[in-house]
């Protein structure tokens, strides 16, 4: 099948790393792995973070021109034309203005993965974008959910023939490098390289440093760590970078080691060497780094928000804390610090369970089945 792919928040070939870019690439890999020919339809980014209606209309106008050009080009008899349109991640700050128009004009099914509908945005600065999200979802033939907390608001606004199907967030080809090297040897190497005390408990945080929810999570993390009163027993390793780095550096305690961004093959070594993964996960969809950490056998503490419970099994692979509660987050940290046997057991469980429940091949099979059956259903309606 020929599939036109579009990601309105961030294109999959963006030079800026993020979980969103990662998932877009993995979805393309799933489709290609099952024999589909996938082409990127546009790199148009529709994100409007300030709630400015005039800017949203300007983005719509630019998107409309792109949609018109695509329809004109793809309608040619000798042109490559998709059998289905696949949009990844639409929500009120980054709606899809292109996919519904092109799919309708070409008479092909419109498929969405990871969509959210926020009824509270019906009024206010994002009202215009919100209406487009509703239109896109009603037009959708299939919505694939990646965050289970989205389902209760998305399902009611689908058209009567629209199908909603939930899958788990997943990882492609992860785990081998993380499990093949000895933890002690990795700690010795990393400790010498960055002057990190090897006899301390190593906390690890992996996240971009940008304004909004990410910065709020860093603020909560800093507040929680300052409540520990065990300064000499732990070290925090932070991997990530971004426009708010200077502010993040001021938020976190002195015994924090900022390593910037790292290549994926290097990052896996830090998951293996660390003792506990920490991330407050304020307004987090689910968190690719959180999933990857557990895959490598690292127990995690994260805020119980969004789709985080989809990937962290409380009391089995880690601990969930009350959302936005720095005191409760600190309590969870102290518990795992003081209970190394439980900590190691959670890490072992994570290493065994997560790869089985968030596995690429299984997910690729399910997505392939959903996309193929959607195309069949679409043509049966004609």
Phi, psi and omega in degrees: 000143176266125185235127174270124186250141179211138178231098188293338179282313181202127180294152183294342178259019176299142178284349183266117182290146176191164176295328179294315177297320181299313182292323177301315180295321181292323177296319176298318179298319177303312183293315180292324180297335179259019170092004180277146176266114185248130176232140177285125185274327181198153174253012181298123177262127185255008183296129175228098191276351189259352182074037180260109184302319182298322179289323178297320178293322178296320178295319177300316181297318178295320179294322179298320178295320177296317179299317179298317179295321179296314180299317180297317182287316185284342181281347180297141184300327183266000183276153170292127182231130182290150173274340179206154177251135184232112177254132176254124170067095171237140177201182192295336177273341181216074180284168177260107176269344189264309187305310180301320181293314183292315182296322178293317181293324182272352181060054178230157180294148180249118184243138180233137171243132181060083175242145174231145178235120182248096182304331181293347178271008179299328177237148180116195187297334182256018181304319183295312177296320180303318180297324179290324175300315178299316180296317181295317181293322178292331179282340188292138173273333180212133171239122178260116181273135174249343180237111187297337180288347177282335193300318188293338177262338182277314185306317183294342184258005176283158176287162184304332180265356182287138181252136173246129180224131183266135170233166178268146170305148188217169179231145180258123173051054178244158169109328185296311181295324183292329186265352188268346182249145182289135183296318181298316179295320178296318179296320178299314182294311182293320179299316178293320184296321185244007180059043177265127179303121186283343180268003177267164173281129183263116170268146179231132173233132179233110182194149174291154182250087180225164183294160179098220186297323180299313180296321178297323177294319177297321178299314180295321178300314179299318179296317181295316182295327180289347178272354187287325181057031178225052190304321186277355184266350186217159174224140178254126175255125180244122178245121183149165181205176179154180185295341181258020185301314182301320179292319178297318180300327179283337183281332188260153184296171185295327182276046176245138182244113182265117186253358182071197177277148180230150174298155185302319182292334175279321182302321181301326179296325180287325173300319182289324186279334185284171180254323181215134174268133182237130173198116181296337172057044177291125182052037181273135176294308172200309176106101181293322179295322177298318178294316182294322179299313180293324177304323182277000178094023181256118177295150187229151170238125183214156177291141183276075182224159176053227181265013180303318178297344176291336186239349176242118181269107186303132181070002177245305179252358180167199183230139174260135178251163179296133183302131176072010184252099183295323180297316179293323177298318179296321178299317179296320179297312180302320182300312181288330175297319186275354183231075183298329180293315177296319179302312181292324179295320178296319178297319179295318178297317180300316182296330180273323188273314188300314179299333181279327185264349181229043190271144186295310186298317178298318179293318179300320178298316183293315180297319178301315179297319180294315181294316181295316180291329178294319177296319179296314179299321182298316182284334177292334179286341184284000000 
